[in-house]
Amino acid sequence: MRAEPATATDPAEELARRALGDFGIDREAALRFANRRENVVFRVTSGSAEWALKVHRPGYRTDREIESESAFLESAARAGVNVARPLRRRDGSHVAHVTDAQGAVAQVTAQEWLPAATPIGSSPDTFTGRSRPAAAHLRELGRTIAALHDCAERSGAPEGYDRPAWDAAGLCGPAALWGRASGLPALTPGQRATLAQAQDTLATELAALERSAATYGPIHADLTLENVLLSAGRIAVIDFDDCGEGWYLFDLATSAFFLTGHPEADALLAALLDGYRERRTLTAADAAAWQPLLLARSLSYLAWSVERPDEEATRFHLEHLLPRIVRASSLYLATGRTGWPELVLG
């Protein structure tokens, strides 16, 4: 999604500045707008130290959910995964509360700022073949995802963990986390019927997948190329906003989906999976679950677009993703395969 600049009258900047002291940061620190997506992010500089300060979208997450995200980040950092470590407030919590001019209470959090960080690729450009992420970066991403999953399997969910579940109901159920792809207004009657049937079929099939500590636990759930940065020569993972519980394989499916449209999709996917297999084993059960999870991931992007008709990402989804996802859904209903690359066991 395209970042929108903050304006001179944007109240988010004032909220961010008023929260600085809660995290032990000088209130006179330099504050610069960085990004606006679901939340508004500012870059904070004080001397040689830098942080990312996030003003959260009202009503999107509870304090407990944000604290759970922070606990997951801290657990990942302790396991050696390169993430932006969250800052704690003076009382040990992670969420500051600032009241705006209308009396509404905003949630603000802070994290380390990752130096000289750039995404390893663009999802739209990769999907359409306009660019190609480096195979070395994809292999390192695979190793990083495996490290996250090792940490999740070893440690389990942090105490008090309260995050959404990317399970069968969360992906394809009547009240799926990002909604239902079949609700897109732009669909033809035939497309709507195909997507609705695919969602219902997947909801049943995903419900039968194994949910053990070895296959299911805390996941990032949004490991697109934009959320994987190259910082100081290392791969770093950002934006845990959608983290929750789910199948570990879903993280791989998320990283893989935008590779599937590229002319060299097989080679790109092989690099990602080769890196993952350096740390974790992929099984025959994973290979069987790959196609339904990949299709469920793709449908979630269309579902996300239902309530965001004016977003640049929605326009891309309708033009480039929709035709391929409808074809893949139709093929899946007929054969159990999408036509997208398989998870090949090495």
CORCORBEL-V123593 format. One record per residue. PHI is phi as a letter, one per 20 degrees, with the letter a starting at -180 (999 if undefined). BURIAL is # if it has 16 or more other C-alpha atoms within 10 Angstrom, else .. D_FIRST is the distance of its C-alpha to the first C-alpha in Angstrom with 1 decimal. Layout:
phi: [PHI:PHI]
burial: [BURIAL:BURIAL]
d_first: [D_FIRST:D_FIRST]
//
This chain:
phi: [999:f:f:d:f:f:e:f:d:f:f:f:f:f:f:f:f:f:e:g:f:f:d:m:d:g:f:e:f:f:c:c:f:d:a:c:c:f:c:d:d:c:e:d:c:c:m:e:e:c:c:d:d:d:e:f:f:g:m:f:c:e:g:f:f:f:f:f:g:f:f:f:f:f:f:f:f:f:e:n:f:f:c:e:f:f:e:e:f:f:e:n:e:d:d:e:c:c:e:e:f:e:n:f:e:d:e:c:c:c:c:f:e:e:f:l:e:c:f:f:r:d:f:f:f:f:f:e:n:f:b:b:f:f:g:f:f:f:f:f:f:g:f:f:f:f:f:g:f:g:f:f:f:f:e:m:f:g:g:m:f:c:c:f:d:e:e:g:f:f:e:c:f:g:d:g:g:d:n:d:g:f:e:f:f:f:f:f:g:f:f:f:f:f:f:f:f:f:f:f:f:f:g:f:f:f:f:e:f:f:c:d:f:e:c:b:r:f:c:f:m:b:e:f:g:f:e:c:d:d:c:l:m:c:f:c:d:c:l:e:g:d:f:a:e:a:f:g:f:f:f:f:f:f:f:e:g:f:f:f:e:f:g:d:g:f:f:f:f:f:f:f:f:f:f:f:f:f:d:c:e:d:d:f:f:f:f:f:e:f:f:f:f:f:f:f:g:f:f:f:f:f:f:g:f:g:e:c:f:e:f:f:f:f:f:f:g:f:f:d:e:g:g:f:f:f:f:f:f:f:f:f:f:e:c:n:c:e:n:e:g:e:e:e:f:e]
burial: [.:.:.:.:.:#:.:.:.:.:.:#:#:.:#:#:#:#:#:#:.:#:#:.:#:.:#:.:#:.:#:.:#:#:#:#:.:.:.:#:#:#:#:#:#:.:.:.:.:#:#:#:#:#:#:#:.:.:.:.:#:.:#:.:#:#:#:#:#:#:#:#:#:#:#:#:#:.:#:.:#:#:#:#:#:#:#:#:#:.:.:.:.:#:#:#:#:#:.:.:.:.:.:.:.:#:#:#:#:#:#:#:#:#:.:.:#:#:#:#:#:#:#:#:#:#:#:#:#:.:.:#:#:.:#:.:#:#:#:#:#:#:#:#:#:#:#:#:#:#:#:#:#:.:.:#:#:#:.:.:#:#:#:#:#:#:#:#:#:#:#:#:#:.:.:#:#:#:#:#:#:#:#:#:.:.:#:.:.:.:#:#:.:#:#:#:#:#:#:.:#:#:#:.:.:#:.:.:#:.:.:.:#:.:#:#:#:#:#:#:#:#:#:#:#:#:#:#:#:#:#:.:.:.:#:#:#:#:#:#:#:#:#:#:#:#:#:#:#:#:#:#:#:#:#:#:#:#:#:#:#:#:.:.:#:#:.:#:#:#:#:#:#:#:#:#:#:.:#:#:.:#:.:.:.:#:.:.:#:#:#:#:#:#:#:#:#:#:#:#:#:#:#:#:#:#:.:.:.:.:.:.:#:#:.:.:#:#:.:.:#:#:.:#:#:#:.:#:#:#:.:#:#:.:.:.:#:#:.:#:#:#:#:.:.:.]
d_first: [0.0:3.8:6.4:9.2:12.7:15.3:18.4:22.0:22.7:19.8:21.8:19.4:21.0:24.5:23.7:22.5:25.6:27.9:26.7:27.4:31.1:30.4:29.1:32.0:30.0:31.8:30.9:31.2:28.7:26.2:23.0:20.0:16.5:14.0:10.5:9.4:7.2:9.8:12.3:13.3:14.4:17.3:19.2:22.9:25.7:29.4:31.8:30.6:28.5:24.7:22.6:19.1:19.6:17.2:17.8:16.9:15.7:19.1:20.5:17.7:20.0:23.7:25.3:26.7:23.5:22.1:25.5:25.3:21.9:23.7:26.8:24.9:23.4:27.0:28.4:26.1:27.0:30.6:30.3:29.2:25.5:23.6:21.4:21.0:24.1:23.9:26.5:29.0:30.5:34.2:35.0:33.2:30.3:26.6:25.5:26.7:27.1:27.0:28.2:26.6:28.7:28.7:29.9:26.8:26.3:23.1:22.4:21.7:21.7:22.1:21.6:22.8:20.8:20.5:22.1:20.9:18.0:15.7:13.6:15.9:13.7:10.6:10.1:9.8:12.6:14.6:14.6:15.8:18.2:17.2:17.2:18.9:18.5:21.9:24.1:25.4:22.0:21.5:25.0:24.4:21.3:23.7:26.3:23.9:22.9:26.6:27.4:25.1:26.9:30.2:29.7:28.7:31.7:34.0:33.1:31.7:29.7:30.5:33.0:31.7:28.5:26.6:23.3:22.0:23.5:21.6:24.8:26.0:25.7:22.3:20.8:22.8:25.2:25.7:23.8:21.1:18.7:15.6:18.1:19.6:18.2:21.4:20.4:18.1:20.0:19.5:21.6:25.2:27.9:28.3:24.7:24.6:27.8:26.7:23.5:25.6:28.3:26.0:24.6:28.1:29.5:26.9:27.5:31.2:30.8:28.4:30.8:33.5:31.7:33.4:32.2:34.1:33.5:33.1:30.4:28.6:27.6:24.9:21.7:18.3:16.7:13.2:14.3:11.7:12.3:9.7:11.8:14.9:16.2:19.4:21.3:24.9:25.4:24.3:21.4:19.7:17.5:15.3:13.3:16.0:14.7:15.2:18.4:21.4:24.2:24.0:25.4:24.9:24.3:21.1:19.5:20.8:19.6:16.0:16.3:18.3:16.4:14.2:17.4:19.3:18.4:19.5:23.2:24.1:22.6:25.9:26.3:22.8:23.3:26.8:25.8:23.5:26.3:29.0:27.5:27.2:30.8:32.1:31.9:31.8:33.5:31.8:34.2:35.3:33.8:30.4:30.8:31.7:28.7:26.2:25.8:25.4:22.9:20.8:21.0:20.3:17.1:16.0:17.1:15.0:11.8:13.6:14.9:11.7:11.1:14.6:14.1:10.9:12.3:10.9:7.1:6.1:5.0:8.5:10.2:9.5:10.8:13.7:14.7:14.6:14.5:16.7:19.8:19.9:19.4:22.2:24.4:23.9:24.6:27.7:28.9:28.4:30.5:33.2:33.3:31.3:29.2:25.9:26.8:24.1:25.6:27.8:28.1:31.2:33.5:34.7]
//
